[in-house]
Amino acid sequence: MAQWTSAVGAAQLARLLNSQQDRPAGPGTRRPPAYRVLADGIRLLVLEGRVPVAARLPAERELALSLSVSRTTVAAAYEALRAEGFLESRRGAGSWTAVPAGNPLPARGLEPLPPEALGSMIDLGCAALPAPEPWLTRAVQGALEELPPYAHTHGDYPAGLPALRAMIAERYTARGIPTMPEQIMVTTGAMGAIDAICHLFAGRGERVAVESPSYANILQLMREAGARLVPVAMAEGLSGWDMDRWRQVLREAAPRIAYVVADFHNPTGALADEDQRRRLVDAARSAGTVLVADETMSELWLDDGLDGAAMPRPVCGFDLAGSTVITVGSASKAFWAGLRIGWVRAAPDVIRSLVAARAYADLGTPVLEQLAVNWLFSTGGWEQAVQLRRAQARENRDALVTAVRRELPGWEFEVPQGGLTLWVRAGGLSGSRLAEAGERVGVRVPSGPRFGVDGAFEGYVRLPFTVGGAVAEEAAVRLAAAARLVETGATGAVEAPRTFVA
Ligand SMILES: Cc1ncc(COP(=O)(O)O)c(C=O)c1O
């Protein structure tokens, strides 16, 4: 069997290579030979995730034609890439991209540190905000009042409390997506939802198409479930989903599931438009792929022009028959991650299988927390709390953007209209080295490769909208200090960060 899971055409690769900025040769240095420039260009595209790992490259002759260079140049570039571990080939199967073993730092999920362990560190590791009080306290008080009848039951509800299932179904119906309670399962966060989905659909060796980059912990969850990740590169900037690429990957790799975050994608913040959503659903349906749409960020629109009515229709709105899309939702980003409440919307038979799949992991989600979310939904407290949440995220985003632009003018990013994250190209520096240096100067920042498959996105870091005001400014100052350490290659002790009180 071929080792590649998607393909990049000659014209497409030529376009990507031509869009790379020329890296000027330093004074007194000779321009490297053409094959070296080409090999470096392809290597960078792989490390930045613009060409996925395990993507078949065009034949030498085709690429030579598209680039107007000699075939010898392409052959020498491919040979150099093979020697460096960025390309693998087999006679008859072609050549496909790879990342050498031991390259950068291992891609892993994110490990939230307990707040008590942070000390003077500014934590940009987690894209989750504190609870929007007083709504958490009110919701828990409301839940306590609703608790007595449940206290007389055994308390295990593997599909979720009937009242909350009905309420979530009603909210989908109000968004124009008719939904019955039997189509809803309440889970322990969106992570619990995706874990059950992986159990059911993406066991060992199954292919799962994922955006590249994508949310680090879901990638890690899928890896640990034994799935083979098939990365589909996101387009540059905020335009997100390149539908030709998606159609091609789904057709060629025929993955069991495809996982997408169409609403304020984590980490890029991109928002899929209705045309992209429709085409994603169509492509998944034709390939026989289950499309998992993660709506965790969907209520976090931050810009004035956006509101609930202006948001694109949910991905499942393009699958009214309910045969292709499974939707995952969560209270973690819009309200508070500490509740650990998420949910799945799917066809009733899929929900029944998911309930069976999750039963051996956690038997159900805590009743009190479900009652708290149900209280928020049924009293209108949810909408008021989410408005507070949006205001805070917007303020943080704007403070962070201003501070990073001032302290690190060479870092590039686009400001998303919503979500909780800024995806930043770190001025040619290694994101992994920046993360290491950040730990030494008092800022915890996740490096790009955590959001990629097999070491891609080495030149990126992700910054969340979790700090504002003076803390955002100090965070940018520390990131600039980390960047200087990386640039100068300094190792060894640095002055401990001063304690920072916001
Ligand atoms: C896209 C996405 N999905 C899922 C999660 C995890 O959500 P939960 O806390 O509900 O498990 C996150 C958290 O950052 C996320 O960004």
The ligand as a MOL file (V3000), in Angstrom:
LIG
                    3D

  0  0  0     0  0            999 V3000
M  V30 BEGIN CTAB
M  V30 COUNTS 16 16 0 0 0
M  V30 BEGIN ATOM
M  V30 1 C -12.0740 23.3570 19.2650 0
M  V30 2 C -12.0880 22.8110 20.6520 0
M  V30 3 N -12.7130 21.6560 20.9020 0
M  V30 4 C -12.7540 21.1350 22.1370 0
M  V30 5 C -12.1270 21.7580 23.1900 0
M  V30 6 C -12.2030 21.1110 24.5360 0
M  V30 7 O -13.4510 21.4390 25.0720 0
M  V30 8 P -13.9830 20.9060 26.4690 0
M  V30 9 O -13.3750 21.7650 27.5350 0
M  V30 10 O -15.4670 21.1060 26.3710 0
M  V30 11 O -13.6200 19.4750 26.6080 0
M  V30 12 C -11.4480 22.9500 22.9750 0
M  V30 13 C -10.7360 23.6120 24.0770 0
M  V30 14 O -9.8710 24.4400 23.8770 0
M  V30 15 C -11.4370 23.4990 21.6790 0
M  V30 16 O -10.8160 24.6410 21.4220 0
M  V30 END ATOM
M  V30 BEGIN BOND
M  V30 1 1 1 2
M  V30 2 1 2 3
M  V30 3 2 2 15
M  V30 4 2 3 4
M  V30 5 1 4 5
M  V30 6 1 5 6
M  V30 7 2 5 12
M  V30 8 1 6 7
M  V30 9 1 7 8
M  V30 10 2 8 9
M  V30 11 1 8 10
M  V30 12 1 8 11
M  V30 13 1 12 13
M  V30 14 1 12 15
M  V30 15 2 13 14
M  V30 16 1 15 16
M  V30 END BOND
M  V30 END CTAB
M  END
